[in-house]
Amino acid sequence: MNVLKWQRERQQAEKERLGPLWVDHGLVFARDGFKLRKGRAAGGPQDPEKVSARWRTARTRMKLPDGFRLHDWRASKITNDLDNHENPVEVSADARHPRRATP
């Protein structure tokens, strides 16, 4: 949660700095104004290639296997929580997999 709070504060400061150059799309990790090309607005989705490049850099720094994906990390967290006897309803909610009512 601390990372998300920090990101919200950082992004709010970026919105204020850029003013009308920021078009709010309601994204948590939106494109910022760093090296913003003329005619482009910040606030939209990030370039997938740049996100992938950042992930490769982070993965290398953490000495994770080359094939390790962000989705794998998420799945590992869910498995670890369940192995540690966390409440399955809370684990599901944290993973944004709401429990569906059975008919």
C-alpha positions as CSV (number, residue, x, y, z in Angstrom):
1,M,0.0,0.0,0.0
2,N,2.9,2.4,0.7
3,V,4.0,2.1,-2.9
4,L,0.5,2.9,-4.2
5,K,0.3,5.9,-1.8
6,W,3.7,7.1,-3.0
7,Q,2.6,6.7,-6.6
8,R,-0.6,8.6,-6.0
9,E,1.3,11.5,-4.5
10,R,4.0,11.5,-7.2
11,Q,1.3,11.4,-9.9
12,Q,-0.7,14.2,-8.3
13,A,2.5,16.4,-8.3
14,E,3.0,15.5,-12.0
15,K,-0.6,16.5,-12.8
16,E,-0.1,19.9,-11.1
17,R,3.2,20.4,-12.8
18,L,1.9,19.7,-16.3
19,G,-1.5,21.4,-15.9
20,P,-3.3,21.2,-19.3
21,L,-0.7,18.8,-20.7
22,W,-2.1,16.1,-18.4
23,V,-5.3,14.3,-19.6
24,D,-6.6,12.3,-16.8
25,H,-7.6,8.7,-17.7
26,G,-8.0,7.5,-14.1
27,L,-4.9,5.3,-14.4
28,V,-2.7,4.4,-11.4
29,F,0.5,4.2,-13.4
30,A,-0.1,6.7,-16.2
31,R,2.4,8.0,-18.8
32,D,4.2,10.9,-17.2
33,G,5.6,14.1,-18.7
34,F,9.2,12.8,-19.0
35,K,10.4,13.4,-22.5
36,L,6.9,14.2,-23.6
37,R,6.8,14.7,-27.3
38,K,5.2,17.8,-28.9
39,G,1.5,17.2,-29.4
40,R,1.3,14.4,-26.9
41,A,-0.4,14.5,-23.5
42,A,0.6,12.8,-20.3
43,G,-1.9,10.9,-18.2
44,G,-2.7,8.2,-20.7
45,P,-1.5,4.6,-20.9
46,Q,2.2,3.9,-20.8
47,D,3.9,2.6,-23.9
48,P,3.9,-1.3,-23.5
49,E,7.4,-1.6,-24.9
50,K,8.8,0.9,-22.3
51,V,7.0,-1.0,-19.5
52,S,8.5,-4.3,-20.8
53,A,12.0,-2.7,-20.9
54,R,11.6,-1.4,-17.3
55,W,10.5,-4.9,-16.2
56,R,13.5,-6.5,-17.8
57,T,15.8,-4.1,-16.0
58,A,14.1,-4.7,-12.7
59,R,14.1,-8.5,-13.2
60,T,17.8,-8.5,-13.9
61,R,18.5,-6.4,-10.8
62,M,16.5,-8.8,-8.7
63,K,18.3,-11.8,-10.4
64,L,15.0,-13.4,-11.4
65,P,14.9,-15.9,-14.3
66,D,14.6,-14.4,-17.8
67,G,11.2,-15.9,-18.3
68,F,9.7,-14.6,-15.0
69,R,6.7,-12.4,-15.8
70,L,4.8,-9.9,-13.7
71,H,1.8,-12.2,-13.8
72,D,4.0,-15.0,-12.3
73,W,4.9,-12.7,-9.4
74,R,1.2,-12.1,-8.7
75,A,0.4,-15.8,-8.9
76,S,3.3,-16.5,-6.5
77,K,1.9,-14.0,-4.0
78,I,-1.5,-15.7,-4.1
79,T,0.0,-19.1,-3.6
80,N,2.2,-17.9,-0.7
81,D,-0.7,-16.3,1.0
82,L,-2.8,-19.4,0.8
83,D,0.1,-21.6,1.9
84,N,0.4,-19.3,5.0
85,H,-3.3,-20.0,5.8
86,E,-4.5,-16.5,4.9
87,N,-8.3,-16.1,4.6
88,P,-9.1,-17.3,1.1
89,V,-11.8,-14.6,0.7
90,E,-9.3,-11.9,1.6
91,V,-6.7,-13.4,-0.7
92,S,-9.3,-13.4,-3.5
93,A,-10.2,-9.8,-2.9
94,D,-6.6,-8.7,-2.8
95,A,-6.0,-10.5,-6.1
96,R,-9.2,-8.9,-7.5
97,H,-10.7,-12.3,-8.1
98,P,-14.0,-11.8,-6.3
99,R,-15.8,-14.9,-5.1
100,R,-18.8,-15.6,-7.2
101,A,-22.1,-16.7,-5.7
102,T,-23.1,-20.1,-6.9
103,P,-26.6,-20.5,-8.5
